[in-house]
Amino acid sequence: MKHNPLATTTAEAPDNRERLLQAALLLFRRNGYHGVGVSDILQGACLPKGSLYHHFPGGKDQIAVEVIARVADSAIALIDHAQAPTTAQRVRKVGKQIQTWMTRTGDGTLALLASFAAGGDTRPVVRTAVADAYGRVVLVLTRYLRADGFTEAAARDRAFLVLALLEGGGLTSLACQQTRLFSKAAECAASVCELPMTTAAASSAQNVKSTKTTRAGTTTRTAAPKATSTSA
């Protein structure tokens, strides 16, 4: 299992701005967006008052927007690095990696985006950032599903469902302290990515037809020899 790209410590941060971001990320993961205040972030980063607004004039909201973008970056990297011939197999690999990490650490990163959007007092700028993050992940999944043969609409619908299953399964698994629940959700997510047999057969037939057409078009035909007449 690779090192979780979100599992960093403030001691590793190269500068104060980065220390604030990493402290906020850790605190948001542990306590949720609404359970963290500016003073908590400063304390976690071991920085004096005034440091936060110097680097983030927009305060906690600005930090949240940047943290959300990082979570999306990590999710996309996890999907892209799970090399597999089909999206279903790719999602299975991602699910196993996440489950292994959850089993070892009890980490709640999967539910982090949902925690930002939860609650009626979430600022519009934060909600927009969450929607954009979901959209970016869905776009990547849609691209892989399109390559498998799904239509644009079908691929996008399935991508949203995969995201919902993985995030919801992770949240339920952590709440119930049963990783097998996430395992089942991840398998369902992978199954959603399986191309229906009829569609797969049609796609395969189309590929064969295209190949034959291409070959026929490049075949050099040999003209029949002309008949020669003999004079009487």
N, C-alpha and C positions, 0 to 999 in steps of 0.2 A: 504493500500500500504506500503510495507516494505521500509525501508531507502535505498536509492540508494547506493550500495557499492562503487560507484565512487565519491559520493558527500561528500568528506572530506575536511577539511581545514588544512592549515599548522600549525595552533595553536594546533591541535590534534596530530601532529607528535611527536613521542618519541625521535627522534634524528635528527641530521643534514642531514644525508643521506635520511632519510624518508621525511624530510621537503622538500628537493630538488625534490624528486619524486612526492610528492603531489602537489607542486607548479607547476611543469611541466605539470602534468596531468590536472590541472585546466586551465592553460594557453593554452594548446593544444586544450582543449574542446572549449574554447572561441574564439581563434584566428587561430586555425589550426597549424599544425606542421611548415609550412613554414612562418607563421606569428609570430613566437616566437624565440627570440635570447637568448644566454647564459645570457646576462645581465638581461633580463626580468625574467628568472628563478631565478637568484640570488636575484633580488629585491622582487619577490613574496615570496621567502623563508626567506627573511630578513636576509641574510647571506652575509659576506664579499667576495670580490674577492679571488679566490684561493680555496674556499671551494668546488666548483663544481668539479674541476679537481682533487682535493684530493680524493673525493669519486667516481668520474667517470672519470678515465683517458681518456676514449674514448670520452669525451665531450657530446655534445647534442645528438649525434647518440646513444651512449650507454644508455643515459637516455630514449630516444625514444623507444629503444628495450625493456627496462624493463617496460615502461608504456604500450606498446602494449601487452605484456604478461599479465599484470594485467587486461586490458580490456577483453582479451580472458577468463581469469579466472572468471571474473564477469559474462560474457555472459553464460558460461558453468554452473555456479552456479545457475543462473536464470532459465535455462532450467531444470536442475536436480531437483530444489526445486518446480517446478510447477507440483505437483503430479497429474497424470491423467491416466486413463486406456489405452488411445491411444495417439499416437504422435500428431494427429490432435487436440485433446482436450488440450494437453499440450501446443501446439503452440498458441492456442486461449487464454489460460491463460497468457502465456508470453506476447502476443500482448496486452491484456487488461492492464496488469501491466505497460508495457512500455507507452501505450497511456495515462494512468492516470498520470504517472510521467511527460510526455511531456506537458500535459495540465496544470499541476500545476507549472512547472518550465521553460518550453521552453528549456529544456536541449538538447544539441546536441550530447550526447554521442554516439548515434547510428551511426553517420556519422564519428566518430573519426578515425576508421581504414582506411576508404576511404581517409580521409584527409592526412594521412601519405603517401599513395601510389600516390596521385595526384601530378602532376608536374614533369617535365622532369629532375629536378635536385635532385630528391630523391636519397639518397645513396643506393647502393646495399644491404648493411647490414640491412637497414631499410625496404626495399622492401621484403627481405627474411623474416624478422620478421613478417611483415603483412601477407605474404603468409602462414607462419607457424600458425599464429593465426587463420586465416580463416580455415585452415586444421584441427585444433583442434576442432573448433566448429562444422564443418561438420562431423567429426568423431563421435562426441556425438550424433548428430541428426541421422546419419546413423545407429548407434547402436539401437536407439529407433525404427526407421523405419523397421529395420531387424526383430525386435521382433514382429512387427505388421504383418509380413508376406511378405514384399517386398524382392525381390532378392537383392544381394549385389549391382549390377550395378544400379538398379532402385532406391534403397534407397539412394545411393550416389548422383545420379542426382537430386533427389528431395531435398536432404539436401542442396545442393548448391543453388537450386532455392528458397528454404525457406529463406536462408540467404540473397540472393539478393533482395527478395521482402521486407523483414523486413528493411534492411538497406536503400534500395532505397526509400521505402515508408516513412521511417523516415526523410530522407534528403529532399524529395519533400514536405512533410508535414510542416517541419520547414521553408523551403524557401517560401512556399505559405501561411504560418500561418493558415493552415487548418488541424486540427487533424483528421478530417473525412477521409482524404486521406490515412493517416496511417492505420486507421481502416479498410478500404477497402483492403489495401495491406496485412494486417495481416490476414484477412479472406481468401484472395486468398492463402496465405502461408499455412493456415490450410487445405484448400481444396486440396492442392497439396499432403498433407499427408494422404488423405482418400484412403483407399484400394479399388480398383475397385471391383464392386459387383461380377463379374465372378471369380476374384482371391480370394476374400473373401470366396465365396461359395466353391471353390475348396479346399482352406485351411481348412475350417470347415469340409468338407467331409473327407479329409485326416486325420484330428484329430479324427473324429468319427471312421473311419476305423482302425486307429492305436489302439484306445481304445478297439474296439471289438476284434481285433487280440490278444491284451494283455490278455483280459479276457478269450478268448478261450484257450489260451496257458496255463492258470493257472487253468482251470476247471478240476476237478478230475472226471474222467469218472468211472461209476460203471459197472463192468463186468457183463454180463448176466449169470445167474446161469446155470451150466452145467446140461444137461439132464441125468438122472439116468436110467439105464436099469434094468429091472426086469427079473430075471431068470425064465424060464418056470418050 
